[in-house]
């Protein structure tokens, strides 16, 4: 099995970690731009292909402050393109609007999506890995 860990991509606000066979972890921080997606999307596409097209996702939003206008447009296209790619999406955040954004995004994705406060990150990790309570 080919798994890899990639730290923060130079010049982007994403960190991508595919070392856990149970899920893929994406950490977003700062303000995301369209260019950030230029780096993330090919890495994620390759990992999803390696995993048969689907993988659970742990999305870490701690430290994320939103998008630029171009970043928001790219995120919307990304979400629609990957609406069937994630059977489970565990979102970890530390701001009230992270929770509201998770609730707003739920209808876009076919898989189950849950929000976890930062203090419950371990619970989010376990749920992303197993789908258990």
Secondary structure as UniProt FT lines:
FT   STRAND          5..8
FT   TURN            10..11
FT   STRAND          14..17
FT   TURN            21..22
FT   STRAND          23..28
FT   STRAND          30..32
FT   HELIX           34..50
FT   TURN            51..53
FT   STRAND          56..60
FT   TURN            62..63
FT   STRAND          64..67
FT   HELIX           69..81
FT   TURN            82..85
FT   STRAND          88..93
FT   HELIX           96..105
FT   HELIX           106..108
FT   STRAND          112..117
FT   HELIX           118..120
FT   HELIX           121..130
//
